[in-house]
Each structure stands twice: as C-alpha cells, then as structure tokens.
C-alpha cells in the first residue's frame, strides 16, 4: 500500500538539548487528523520531528523511503 498523506510536526521553536524532552506533548491535533483521514480510507503516516530526531535535511530521504 502506498502512502497517501504524510503529516509532519516540526520541531518547536524552544530549544531543548537532546534527551530533555520531558514535558513535551504529542501532536494531538495531527493525531486526530490522521485518524479521520484513515477512516476516510487514506494511508497516513505522522512524523513528530523533535522527539524522533528528524532534521529538515532528512525529509527528502524520508519521503523517498515512504513513497
């Protein structure tokens, strides 16, 4: 099955050193959107960039892998 929609939650503006993610909240709004899209029949993936350690320079590779 191919990926129809890729939702990205970019890193927050507030800088936190790696390993200090305490108090961070998951992207609930995008989670709700992903659930609604899946119920409508779309294939959805969600990337929360900050806790997953994804940088902007990684996005082209990720898009190719998840095509």
N, C-alpha and C positions, 0 to 999 in steps of 0.2 A: 504494500500500500504506500502510495506517495504522500508526502507531506503537503497539505493544502495551506496551512496557516502556521507561521512561526511568530510567537509573541515574545517580545523582549522587555525585560525590566532592567533599565540601565543602572549603573552604579549611582549611589546617592552622591549629592554634592559634598556632604560632610565626609571628610577623610577619616578612616579608621584603619590603623595598621592591621595587617593580616593576622587572623586569629582573635581579633577583638570584635566579633560580630554579635556579642551579647546585646540584647535589646532590639535587634533588627526584626522587622516584621516581614512576613512573606507578602508578595504582591497579590493581595486578596482580590482586588478588582480584576486583575488579569486572570486569576483563577476562575472567577465567576464567568468571565467572558469565554475562557477556554471551555468550560463545562457547557455553556449554551451552544457554542459552535459545534462541539462534539455531538450534542443531542440533535443538532440540525444535520448531522451526517458528515461533518468535516473532520479531517485528520489534523490534529493540533499538537504543537509542542510549545513549551514555555521554558524560557531560559531566564533565570534570575542571575544577572551577570555578576553582581558583587560577591555573594557567598560562593558561587561556583568558580570564581576567579577568572572569568572570561573578560578579555580586553577587547576594545574596538578592533584591534588588528587581527583578532581571532575570528571575527564574524564571517569573513569570506570563506575560510576553511570550513567553518561550521555549516554554512549554507550549502556548500558543495557536498558535505557528508550527509546531510539530512534531506537532500533533494528527493 
